[in-house]
Amino acid sequence: MANIGLGLAALGRPGYINLGHSDDLNNKHSISAMRNNAFATLDAAWKLGIRYFDVARSYGRAEEFLGSWIRTRDISPDQVTVGSKWGYTYTAAWQVQTPPGVKHEVKRHELPVLQSQFSGTIKNLGTHLHLYQIHSATMNSGVLENQEVLAFLNRIRKTGIRVGLSVSGPEQSETIEKAISVNIDGVPLFSSVQATWNLLERSAGPTLAKASRQGLTVIVKEGVANGRLTIKNQTPEFANQFRLLKRVAAEYESTIDAISLAAALNQPWANIVLSGAANIDHLKSNVAAQELRWSSAIAEKLESLIEPPQQYWATRSQMPWN
């Protein structure tokens, strides 16, 4: 079984696309309130045995919160594994909702962005940074063919920091295939891949299995589909799927989020499955996934939940920041 890690996308910025994110934070969005909540959740994660933490330059103050927490708790680099990402710039100015025409984050995969963001990451995390990833690499971004970017990433790799990528969108598999083929001086550049896989969107599974066979660490993100695979998803169009999830979870004395994460944890190619919990209660519910004894019978009951990739990503793109 894979290990659970904690992603700080919902802990580091006041607005996010998870269903009910603002309610998860009790509508307390000040920097101090969010810092306190992040520290409390990180403390709980540590007590629960979580040792992998995922941040990004675009997650508001997530790197800052995590780095400060690590230092105040006197955690050494060999006690924890930290991954961060570059490529998106946070532009929401600590607002839950941005003005018309202003995005929450802007994606740029050019060399100057990498250089600037890597410097910021090192400032926040120092020697605790173990993995540095391209954030949401896609085929059309051209980042996997940008020789200047790849050369700089290779220099990072030579310092002992592992280099990876996260992927998103309906072409996740094609992007992973491309990344696997990237070699510099005969050595594979990427040692990890972070991809979306959940009960609704499973299309990357075979390619993630291939990546695993070739020695890459596989990190699963969005295991509860940004809240769509939780008790919060009361949308009418999801009513039939919700009833199925609720029935199966009850049958196995579990919860919808736990059974969803258990599905990812029990994929043979998965190494780490991220919880995106925004508070302690959600984290504890997520971690309960480790106690569920997975079986082919459970998997068969949930097979009908699969959505076509284009449909899944179209739905995700319409989720509101809150």
Buried (B, 14 or more C-beta within 10 A) or exposed (E): BBBBBBBBBBBBBBBBBBBBBBEBBEEEBEEEBBBEBBBBBBEBBBEBEBBBBBBBBBBBBBBBBBBBBBEEEEBEBEEBBBBBBBBBBBEBEBBBBBEEEEEBBEBBBEBEBBEEBBEBBBEBBEEBBBBBBBBBBBBEBEBBEBEEBBEBBBEBBEEEBBBBBBBBBBBBBBBBBBBBEBEBEEEBBBEBBBBBBBBBBBBBBEBBBBBBEEEBBBBBBBBBBBBBBBBBBEEEEBEEBBEBBBEBBEEBEBBBBBBBBBBBBBBEBBBBBBBBBBBBEBBBBBBBBBEBEBEEEBEEBBEEBBBEBEEBBEBBEEBEBB
